[in-house]
Amino acid sequence: RISFTCPWDVLACDFSKSPWRSGIKFDVILTDPPYGIREQMTKVGTDKDYSSSSIPEEYLKTHVPEKVAYTLENILEDLLNYSAERLSLHGRLVYWIPLIRQNYKPELLPSHPSLKLLYDCEQILTSHTSRRLIVMEKVSENEGKATVHPEITRFKDQFYLPLAGNISRKERKERIRQFGHLNFTPEESEAFAESARTRTKVEHLNLGNHCKSSSPEVKSEDNSDQLQNGHDSK
């Protein structure tokens, strides 16, 4: 059982811009960061230059901040650095990390000089994906920065590849029985990635054609007198 004595209940904020003052420490940080599948990975920010201007005061109450991309790699880096700074000594960080199963290696897990890995537990999601529950303990005061290997944070891009659909069910079962996952070769992954890119281009092309066909036809000025009162140019 956990007893909370904090004066607040729920606080909604942007994790990348922490609202907590520097002196506040936590015994536990427990989180399930977005994977980019159902939730968008964004943070408050803008690519525009507002250095010479500001938001008028009358618009501040209803202003909705712009957002920029926030990759899983950046999220995990910020999470470990934040935890190393804000956890009490021997406090714990607990979080989920999504993975492509065949790409998992213990040495690729995010690390920090001040955080010690205690537990690494897998929850299988599909034949080629899983998420791992990571438990880390703060063993020293904040030293250094987090290390996050890019190859372990490409879950979103690899999740959307039409992997399983390109292999028969019989072969898929055999691979899972033998390897514990689909064990794609680099050639297969590249071929499936190209297939996904082609499919995306076709979908965008079809969408563009649909928008053109459903838009009203623009008539020339010569026919303007024939379009009055709802009549067409025939």
TORBAVO-432744 format. One record per residue (C-alpha): residue number from 1; x, y, z. Coordinates in nm, 4 decimals. Layout:
BEGIN
<site><num>NUM</num><X>X</X><Y>Y</Y><Z>Z</Z></site>
...
END
This chain:
BEGIN
<site><num>1</num><X>0.0000</X><Y>0.0000</Y><Z>0.0000</Z></site>
<site><num>2</num><X>0.1178</X><Y>0.3492</Y><Z>-0.0832</Z></site>
<site><num>3</num><X>0.0024</X><Y>0.6473</Y><Z>0.1184</Z></site>
<site><num>4</num><X>0.0221</X><Y>0.9910</Y><Z>-0.0410</Z></site>
<site><num>5</num><X>0.0267</X><Y>1.3020</Y><Z>0.1739</Z></site>
<site><num>6</num><X>0.0884</X><Y>1.5491</Y><Z>-0.1092</Z></site>
<site><num>7</num><X>-0.1468</X><Y>1.8501</Y><Z>-0.1212</Z></site>
<site><num>8</num><X>-0.2166</X><Y>1.7958</Y><Z>-0.4944</Z></site>
<site><num>9</num><X>-0.4047</X><Y>1.5220</Y><Z>-0.6752</Z></site>
<site><num>10</num><X>-0.3213</X><Y>1.5448</Y><Z>-1.0453</Z></site>
<site><num>11</num><X>-0.0900</X><Y>1.7914</Y><Z>-1.2180</Z></site>
<site><num>12</num><X>-0.0919</X><Y>1.8126</Y><Z>-1.5988</Z></site>
<site><num>13</num><X>0.2258</X><Y>1.9593</Y><Z>-1.7414</Z></site>
<site><num>14</num><X>0.4951</X><Y>1.9170</Y><Z>-2.0070</Z></site>
<site><num>15</num><X>0.7593</X><Y>1.6777</Y><Z>-1.8749</Z></site>
<site><num>16</num><X>1.0287</X><Y>1.8398</Y><Z>-2.0890</Z></site>
<site><num>17</num><X>0.9673</X><Y>2.1663</Y><Z>-1.9018</Z></site>
<site><num>18</num><X>0.9360</X><Y>2.0544</Y><Z>-1.5402</Z></site>
<site><num>19</num><X>0.7307</X><Y>2.2846</Y><Z>-1.3120</Z></site>
<site><num>20</num><X>0.9033</X><Y>2.1605</Y><Z>-0.9935</Z></site>
<site><num>21</num><X>1.1514</X><Y>2.3802</Y><Z>-0.8122</Z></site>
<site><num>22</num><X>1.5025</X><Y>2.2421</Y><Z>-0.7906</Z></site>
<site><num>23</num><X>1.4917</X><Y>2.1394</Y><Z>-0.4221</Z></site>
<site><num>24</num><X>1.2056</X><Y>1.8898</Y><Z>-0.4543</Z></site>
<site><num>25</num><X>1.3045</X><Y>1.5195</Y><Z>-0.4331</Z></site>
<site><num>26</num><X>1.1009</X><Y>1.2059</Y><Z>-0.5046</Z></site>
<site><num>27</num><X>1.1248</X><Y>0.8563</Y><Z>-0.3580</Z></site>
<site><num>28</num><X>0.9807</X><Y>0.6920</Y><Z>-0.6706</Z></site>
<site><num>29</num><X>0.9262</X><Y>0.7958</Y><Z>-1.0321</Z></site>
<site><num>30</num><X>0.6831</X><Y>0.5577</Y><Z>-1.2044</Z></site>
<site><num>31</num><X>0.5959</X><Y>0.6141</Y><Z>-1.5695</Z></site>
<site><num>32</num><X>0.4891</X><Y>0.4632</Y><Z>-1.9018</Z></site>
<site><num>33</num><X>0.6248</X><Y>0.7001</Y><Z>-2.1702</Z></site>
<site><num>34</num><X>0.4393</X><Y>0.7310</Y><Z>-2.5045</Z></site>
<site><num>35</num><X>0.5494</X><Y>0.4906</Y><Z>-2.7787</Z></site>
<site><num>36</num><X>0.4237</X><Y>0.6972</Y><Z>-3.0725</Z></site>
<site><num>37</num><X>0.1665</X><Y>0.4346</Y><Z>-3.1744</Z></site>
<site><num>38</num><X>-0.1524</X><Y>0.5542</Y><Z>-3.0048</Z></site>
<site><num>39</num><X>-0.0105</X><Y>0.8634</Y><Z>-2.8394</Z></site>
<site><num>40</num><X>0.1768</X><Y>1.1387</Y><Z>-3.0166</Z></site>
<site><num>41</num><X>0.5336</X><Y>1.2037</Y><Z>-2.9064</Z></site>
<site><num>42</num><X>0.5470</X><Y>1.5824</Y><Z>-2.8858</Z></site>
<site><num>43</num><X>0.6551</X><Y>1.8531</Y><Z>-2.6456</Z></site>
<site><num>44</num><X>0.5914</X><Y>2.2241</Y><Z>-2.6136</Z></site>
<site><num>45</num><X>0.8170</X><Y>2.4118</Y><Z>-2.8521</Z></site>
<site><num>46</num><X>0.8416</X><Y>2.5820</Y><Z>-3.1892</Z></site>
<site><num>47</num><X>1.0768</X><Y>2.6033</Y><Z>-3.4840</Z></site>
<site><num>48</num><X>0.9865</X><Y>2.9699</Y><Z>-3.5359</Z></site>
<site><num>49</num><X>1.1935</X><Y>3.2609</Y><Z>-3.4092</Z></site>
<site><num>50</num><X>1.0022</X><Y>3.4602</Y><Z>-3.1475</Z></site>
<site><num>51</num><X>1.3088</X><Y>3.6267</Y><Z>-2.9973</Z></site>
<site><num>52</num><X>1.1907</X><Y>3.9717</Y><Z>-3.1064</Z></site>
<site><num>53</num><X>0.8199</X><Y>3.9295</Y><Z>-3.0295</Z></site>
<site><num>54</num><X>0.5882</X><Y>3.7952</Y><Z>-2.7590</Z></site>
<site><num>55</num><X>0.2262</X><Y>3.6831</Y><Z>-2.7156</Z></site>
<site><num>56</num><X>-0.0092</X><Y>3.9783</Y><Z>-2.6464</Z></site>
<site><num>57</num><X>-0.1382</X><Y>3.9710</Y><Z>-2.2900</Z></site>
<site><num>58</num><X>-0.5054</X><Y>3.9523</Y><Z>-2.3957</Z></site>
<site><num>59</num><X>-0.4386</X><Y>3.6157</Y><Z>-2.5672</Z></site>
<site><num>60</num><X>-0.2417</X><Y>3.4482</Y><Z>-2.2891</Z></site>
<site><num>61</num><X>-0.5406</X><Y>3.2801</Y><Z>-2.1160</Z></site>
<site><num>62</num><X>-0.6584</X><Y>3.1051</Y><Z>-2.4325</Z></site>
<site><num>63</num><X>-0.3188</X><Y>3.0520</Y><Z>-2.5940</Z></site>
<site><num>64</num><X>-0.2405</X><Y>2.6930</Y><Z>-2.6959</Z></site>
<site><num>65</num><X>0.1377</X><Y>2.6407</Y><Z>-2.7207</Z></site>
<site><num>66</num><X>0.2885</X><Y>2.5006</Y><Z>-3.0382</Z></site>
<site><num>67</num><X>0.4435</X><Y>2.1545</Y><Z>-3.0267</Z></site>
<site><num>68</num><X>0.7451</X><Y>1.9904</Y><Z>-3.1858</Z></site>
<site><num>69</num><X>0.8521</X><Y>1.6272</Y><Z>-3.2249</Z></site>
<site><num>70</num><X>0.9818</X><Y>1.4515</Y><Z>-2.9119</Z></site>
<site><num>71</num><X>1.1519</X><Y>1.1255</Y><Z>-3.0049</Z></site>
<site><num>72</num><X>1.1630</X><Y>0.8199</Y><Z>-2.7804</Z></site>
<site><num>73</num><X>1.5401</X><Y>0.8609</Y><Z>-2.7626</Z></site>
<site><num>74</num><X>1.5036</X><Y>1.2170</Y><Z>-2.6308</Z></site>
<site><num>75</num><X>1.2247</X><Y>1.1150</Y><Z>-2.3907</Z></site>
<site><num>76</num><X>1.4396</X><Y>0.8425</Y><Z>-2.2325</Z></site>
<site><num>77</num><X>1.7443</X><Y>1.0681</Y><Z>-2.2102</Z></site>
<site><num>78</num><X>1.5402</X><Y>1.3352</Y><Z>-2.0309</Z></site>
<site><num>79</num><X>1.3751</X><Y>1.0753</Y><Z>-1.8065</Z></site>
<site><num>80</num><X>1.7019</X><Y>0.9256</Y><Z>-1.6819</Z></site>
<site><num>81</num><X>1.8707</X><Y>1.2644</Y><Z>-1.6391</Z></site>
<site><num>82</num><X>1.5662</X><Y>1.3973</Y><Z>-1.4552</Z></site>
<site><num>83</num><X>1.5527</X><Y>1.0909</Y><Z>-1.2298</Z></site>
<site><num>84</num><X>1.9243</X><Y>1.1129</Y><Z>-1.1451</Z></site>
<site><num>85</num><X>1.8689</X><Y>1.4725</Y><Z>-1.0390</Z></site>
<site><num>86</num><X>1.5311</X><Y>1.4510</Y><Z>-0.8621</Z></site>
<site><num>87</num><X>1.5294</X><Y>1.1081</Y><Z>-0.6951</Z></site>
<site><num>88</num><X>1.6343</X><Y>1.0779</Y><Z>-0.3335</Z></site>
<site><num>89</num><X>1.9386</X><Y>0.8599</Y><Z>-0.2745</Z></site>
<site><num>90</num><X>1.8241</X><Y>0.4943</Y><Z>-0.3123</Z></site>
<site><num>91</num><X>1.5012</X><Y>0.6174</Y><Z>-0.4708</Z></site>
<site><num>92</num><X>1.3743</X><Y>0.4186</Y><Z>-0.7684</Z></site>
<site><num>93</num><X>1.2853</X><Y>0.4836</Y><Z>-1.1300</Z></site>
<site><num>94</num><X>1.0313</X><Y>0.2424</Y><Z>-1.2819</Z></site>
<site><num>95</num><X>0.9339</X><Y>0.2685</Y><Z>-1.6488</Z></site>
<site><num>96</num><X>0.8250</X><Y>0.0701</Y><Z>-1.9547</Z></site>
<site><num>97</num><X>1.0295</X><Y>0.0677</Y><Z>-2.2748</Z></site>
<site><num>98</num><X>0.8844</X><Y>-0.0750</Y><Z>-2.6022</Z></site>
<site><num>99</num><X>1.1108</X><Y>-0.2949</Y><Z>-2.8144</Z></site>
<site><num>100</num><X>1.1325</X><Y>-0.5000</Y><Z>-3.1300</Z></site>
<site><num>101</num><X>1.2082</X><Y>-0.8356</Y><Z>-2.9686</Z></site>
<site><num>102</num><X>1.4833</X><Y>-0.9547</Y><Z>-3.1981</Z></site>
<site><num>103</num><X>1.6700</X><Y>-0.6232</Y><Z>-3.1532</Z></site>
<site><num>104</num><X>1.6808</X><Y>-0.6484</Y><Z>-2.7734</Z></site>
<site><num>105</num><X>2.0177</X><Y>-0.6758</Y><Z>-2.6009</Z></site>
<site><num>106</num><X>2.0654</X><Y>-0.6014</Y><Z>-2.2287</Z></site>
<site><num>107</num><X>2.3681</X><Y>-0.3842</Y><Z>-2.3028</Z></site>
<site><num>108</num><X>2.1544</X><Y>-0.1553</Y><Z>-2.5213</Z></site>
<site><num>109</num><X>1.9198</X><Y>-0.0545</Y><Z>-2.2389</Z></site>
<site><num>110</num><X>1.9357</X><Y>0.3147</Y><Z>-2.1381</Z></site>
<site><num>111</num><X>2.1876</X><Y>0.3807</Y><Z>-1.8605</Z></site>
<site><num>112</num><X>2.3103</X><Y>0.6569</Y><Z>-1.6315</Z></site>
<site><num>113</num><X>2.6189</X><Y>0.6715</Y><Z>-1.4039</Z></site>
<site><num>114</num><X>2.3997</X><Y>0.7489</Y><Z>-1.1010</Z></site>
<site><num>115</num><X>2.1374</X><Y>0.4785</Y><Z>-1.1676</Z></site>
<site><num>116</num><X>2.1804</X><Y>0.1045</Y><Z>-1.1147</Z></site>
<site><num>117</num><X>1.9655</X><Y>-0.1478</Y><Z>-1.3031</Z></site>
<site><num>118</num><X>1.7763</X><Y>-0.3751</Y><Z>-1.0610</Z></site>
<site><num>119</num><X>1.5104</X><Y>-0.5496</Y><Z>-1.2704</Z></site>
<site><num>120</num><X>1.4430</X><Y>-0.6018</Y><Z>-1.6406</Z></site>
<site><num>121</num><X>1.1154</X><Y>-0.7903</Y><Z>-1.7058</Z></site>
<site><num>122</num><X>0.9596</X><Y>-0.8610</Y><Z>-2.0464</Z></site>
<site><num>123</num><X>0.5918</X><Y>-0.8425</Y><Z>-2.1357</Z></site>
<site><num>124</num><X>0.5312</X><Y>-0.9888</Y><Z>-2.4829</Z></site>
<site><num>125</num><X>0.2908</X><Y>-0.7831</Y><Z>-2.6950</Z></site>
<site><num>126</num><X>0.3022</X><Y>-0.9525</Y><Z>-3.0376</Z></site>
<site><num>127</num><X>0.5194</X><Y>-1.2072</Y><Z>-3.2184</Z></site>
<site><num>128</num><X>0.7803</X><Y>-0.9383</Y><Z>-3.2881</Z></site>
<site><num>129</num><X>0.7208</X><Y>-0.6705</Y><Z>-3.0216</Z></site>
<site><num>130</num><X>0.7308</X><Y>-0.6485</Y><Z>-2.6454</Z></site>
<site><num>131</num><X>0.7812</X><Y>-0.3967</Y><Z>-2.3700</Z></site>
<site><num>132</num><X>1.0177</X><Y>-0.4305</Y><Z>-2.0776</Z></site>
<site><num>133</num><X>0.9620</X><Y>-0.3080</Y><Z>-1.7250</Z></site>
<site><num>134</num><X>1.2832</X><Y>-0.1412</Y><Z>-1.6127</Z></site>
<site><num>135</num><X>1.3556</X><Y>-0.0737</Y><Z>-1.2439</Z></site>
<site><num>136</num><X>1.6580</X><Y>0.1384</Y><Z>-1.1538</Z></site>
<site><num>137</num><X>1.7912</X><Y>0.2632</Y><Z>-0.8195</Z></site>
<site><num>138</num><X>1.9751</X><Y>0.5883</Y><Z>-0.7587</Z></site>
<site><num>139</num><X>2.3070</X><Y>0.4888</Y><Z>-0.6032</Z></site>
<site><num>140</num><X>2.4957</X><Y>0.8204</Y><Z>-0.6142</Z></site>
<site><num>141</num><X>2.4294</X><Y>1.1890</Y><Z>-0.6513</Z></site>
<site><num>142</num><X>2.3787</X><Y>1.3219</Y><Z>-1.0017</Z></site>
<site><num>143</num><X>2.6889</X><Y>1.2419</Y><Z>-1.2070</Z></site>
<site><num>144</num><X>2.7251</X><Y>1.2585</Y><Z>-1.5835</Z></site>
<site><num>145</num><X>2.4505</X><Y>1.2148</Y><Z>-1.8413</Z></site>
<site><num>146</num><X>2.2255</X><Y>0.9366</Y><Z>-1.9659</Z></site>
<site><num>147</num><X>2.3278</X><Y>0.7078</Y><Z>-2.2514</Z></site>
<site><num>148</num><X>2.0515</X><Y>0.5931</Y><Z>-2.4876</Z></site>
<site><num>149</num><X>2.1391</X><Y>0.3828</Y><Z>-2.7925</Z></site>
<site><num>150</num><X>1.9392</X><Y>0.4990</Y><Z>-3.0998</Z></site>
<site><num>151</num><X>1.8925</X><Y>0.1441</Y><Z>-3.2325</Z></site>
<site><num>152</num><X>1.6774</X><Y>0.0486</Y><Z>-2.9340</Z></site>
<site><num>153</num><X>1.4455</X><Y>0.3483</Y><Z>-2.9701</Z></site>
<site><num>154</num><X>1.3194</X><Y>0.2946</Y><Z>-3.3261</Z></site>
<site><num>155</num><X>1.0114</X><Y>0.1095</Y><Z>-3.2098</Z></site>
<site><num>156</num><X>0.7600</X><Y>0.3331</Y><Z>-3.3895</Z></site>
<site><num>157</num><X>0.9270</X><Y>0.3037</Y><Z>-3.7311</Z></site>
<site><num>158</num><X>0.9776</X><Y>-0.0729</Y><Z>-3.7040</Z></site>
<site><num>159</num><X>0.6354</X><Y>-0.1397</Y><Z>-3.5532</Z></site>
<site><num>160</num><X>0.4619</X><Y>-0.0073</Y><Z>-3.8630</Z></site>
<site><num>161</num><X>0.6553</X><Y>-0.2245</Y><Z>-4.1059</Z></site>
<site><num>162</num><X>0.4225</X><Y>-0.4892</Y><Z>-4.2573</Z></site>
<site><num>163</num><X>0.6438</X><Y>-0.7622</Y><Z>-4.1185</Z></site>
<site><num>164</num><X>0.4148</X><Y>-1.0483</Y><Z>-4.0224</Z></site>
<site><num>165</num><X>0.1975</X><Y>-1.0067</Y><Z>-4.3323</Z></site>
<site><num>166</num><X>0.4834</X><Y>-1.1050</Y><Z>-4.5634</Z></site>
<site><num>167</num><X>0.5391</X><Y>-1.4491</Y><Z>-4.4113</Z></site>
<site><num>168</num><X>0.3052</X><Y>-1.7461</Y><Z>-4.4131</Z></site>
<site><num>169</num><X>0.1424</X><Y>-1.8444</Y><Z>-4.0867</Z></site>
<site><num>170</num><X>0.3230</X><Y>-2.1799</Y><Z>-4.0880</Z></site>
<site><num>171</num><X>0.6660</X><Y>-2.0207</Y><Z>-4.1273</Z></site>
<site><num>172</num><X>0.5786</X><Y>-1.7533</Y><Z>-3.8716</Z></site>
<site><num>173</num><X>0.4936</X><Y>-2.0187</Y><Z>-3.6124</Z></site>
<site><num>174</num><X>0.8121</X><Y>-2.2097</Y><Z>-3.6912</Z></site>
<site><num>175</num><X>1.0281</X><Y>-1.9004</Y><Z>-3.6471</Z></site>
<site><num>176</num><X>0.8643</X><Y>-1.8135</Y><Z>-3.3176</Z></site>
<site><num>177</num><X>0.9102</X><Y>-2.1718</Y><Z>-3.1951</Z></site>
<site><num>178</num><X>1.2768</X><Y>-2.1732</Y><Z>-3.2935</Z></site>
<site><num>179</num><X>1.3865</X><Y>-1.8176</Y><Z>-3.2103</Z></site>
<site><num>180</num><X>1.1143</X><Y>-1.6768</Y><Z>-2.9830</Z></site>
<site><num>181</num><X>1.0440</X><Y>-1.4023</Y><Z>-3.2381</Z></site>
<site><num>182</num><X>1.0172</X><Y>-1.3619</Y><Z>-3.6160</Z></site>
<site><num>183</num><X>1.3958</X><Y>-1.3354</Y><Z>-3.6659</Z></site>
<site><num>184</num><X>1.3890</X><Y>-1.1130</Y><Z>-3.9740</Z></site>
<site><num>185</num><X>1.7052</X><Y>-1.0856</Y><Z>-4.1789</Z></site>
<site><num>186</num><X>1.8333</X><Y>-0.7381</Y><Z>-4.2756</Z></site>
<site><num>187</num><X>1.7272</X><Y>-0.8099</Y><Z>-4.6348</Z></site>
<site><num>188</num><X>1.3714</X><Y>-0.8942</Y><Z>-4.5268</Z></site>
<site><num>189</num><X>1.3472</X><Y>-0.5853</Y><Z>-4.3070</Z></site>
<site><num>190</num><X>1.4656</X><Y>-0.3599</Y><Z>-4.5908</Z></site>
<site><num>191</num><X>1.2261</X><Y>-0.5213</Y><Z>-4.8392</Z></site>
<site><num>192</num><X>0.9324</X><Y>-0.4803</Y><Z>-4.6014</Z></site>
<site><num>193</num><X>1.0338</X><Y>-0.1218</Y><Z>-4.5266</Z></site>
<site><num>194</num><X>1.0367</X><Y>-0.0424</Y><Z>-4.8993</Z></site>
<site><num>195</num><X>0.6946</X><Y>-0.2066</Y><Z>-4.9317</Z></site>
<site><num>196</num><X>0.5631</X><Y>0.0140</Y><Z>-4.6501</Z></site>
<site><num>197</num><X>0.7066</X><Y>0.3284</Y><Z>-4.8104</Z></site>
<site><num>198</num><X>0.5488</X><Y>0.2385</Y><Z>-5.1461</Z></site>
<site><num>199</num><X>0.2126</X><Y>0.1714</Y><Z>-4.9821</Z></site>
<site><num>200</num><X>0.2262</X><Y>0.5070</Y><Z>-4.8041</Z></site>
<site><num>201</num><X>0.3028</X><Y>0.6907</Y><Z>-5.1313</Z></site>
<site><num>202</num><X>0.0099</X><Y>0.5170</Y><Z>-5.3066</Z></site>
<site><num>203</num><X>-0.2272</X><Y>0.6043</Y><Z>-5.0212</Z></site>
<site><num>204</num><X>-0.1206</X><Y>0.9695</Y><Z>-5.0320</Z></site>
<site><num>205</num><X>-0.1630</X><Y>0.9730</Y><Z>-5.4126</Z></site>
<site><num>206</num><X>-0.5103</X><Y>0.8199</Y><Z>-5.3898</Z></site>
<site><num>207</num><X>-0.6069</X><Y>1.0688</Y><Z>-5.1196</Z></site>
<site><num>208</num><X>-0.4870</X><Y>1.3561</Y><Z>-5.3384</Z></site>
<site><num>209</num><X>-0.6862</X><Y>1.2279</Y><Z>-5.6384</Z></site>
<site><num>210</num><X>-0.9960</X><Y>1.1870</Y><Z>-5.4220</Z></site>
<site><num>211</num><X>-0.9674</X><Y>1.5443</Y><Z>-5.2981</Z></site>
<site><num>212</num><X>-0.9354</X><Y>1.6704</Y><Z>-5.6562</Z></site>
<site><num>213</num><X>-1.2349</X><Y>1.4703</Y><Z>-5.7805</Z></site>
<site><num>214</num><X>-1.4559</X><Y>1.5796</Y><Z>-5.4912</Z></site>
<site><num>215</num><X>-1.3729</X><Y>1.9502</Y><Z>-5.5239</Z></site>
<site><num>216</num><X>-1.6118</X><Y>2.1734</Y><Z>-5.7236</Z></site>
<site><num>217</num><X>-1.5170</X><Y>2.2347</Y><Z>-6.0836</Z></site>
<site><num>218</num><X>-1.3886</X><Y>2.5843</Y><Z>-6.1585</Z></site>
<site><num>219</num><X>-1.5603</X><Y>2.7428</Y><Z>-6.4574</Z></site>
<site><num>220</num><X>-1.4098</X><Y>3.0035</Y><Z>-6.6854</Z></site>
<site><num>221</num><X>-1.5309</X><Y>3.3635</Y><Z>-6.6910</Z></site>
<site><num>222</num><X>-1.6861</X><Y>3.3014</Y><Z>-7.0343</Z></site>
<site><num>223</num><X>-1.9447</X><Y>3.0693</Y><Z>-6.8718</Z></site>
<site><num>224</num><X>-2.0222</X><Y>3.2926</Y><Z>-6.5735</Z></site>
<site><num>225</num><X>-2.3560</X><Y>3.4074</Y><Z>-6.7198</Z></site>
<site><num>226</num><X>-2.4644</X><Y>3.0443</Y><Z>-6.7627</Z></site>
<site><num>227</num><X>-2.3994</X><Y>2.9569</Y><Z>-6.3944</Z></site>
<site><num>228</num><X>-2.6588</X><Y>3.1937</Y><Z>-6.2540</Z></site>
<site><num>229</num><X>-2.9590</X><Y>3.0600</Y><Z>-6.0581</Z></site>
<site><num>230</num><X>-2.7906</X><Y>2.7197</Y><Z>-6.0033</Z></site>
<site><num>231</num><X>-2.7779</X><Y>2.6205</Y><Z>-6.3747</Z></site>
<site><num>232</num><X>-2.4668</X><Y>2.4543</Y><Z>-6.5155</Z></site>
<site><num>233</num><X>-2.2925</X><Y>2.5437</Y><Z>-6.8361</Z></site>
<site><num>234</num><X>-2.4801</X><Y>2.2920</Y><Z>-7.0508</Z></site>
END
